[in-house]
Amino acid sequence: MATQRTTTKTPKNPAPVAIEPAPCQPCGGTGNVAITVRVGRKRRPVGQQDGLCLNCLGEGTAPAA
């Protein structure tokens, strides 16, 4: 008859910890950035409009490099 164990085994794969994704740097996590609108032959700036963030593609989280 085998002897009885007195210690317990540690789990091989501990539960993964959920990591909060970091916000995108250029857009601040909104997914939108301000784009300058230019008009005329001299291309003078007249205002700004919202544009899609090209770093995160509008998702708002920092891309995994």
C-alpha angles and dihedrals in degrees: 000000000000122000118252120251120242100191130063128230121245115237113265096220114034117207112277116250114235109239118208108230115240118245118254113266102222097045100029092233097304098102091227130095130187113256120197114235114219126194139178135032093294090048095233117183114248104170147318136269134188116268135182115268107246093201097062098014092236096306095111097221126103112262117246107245 
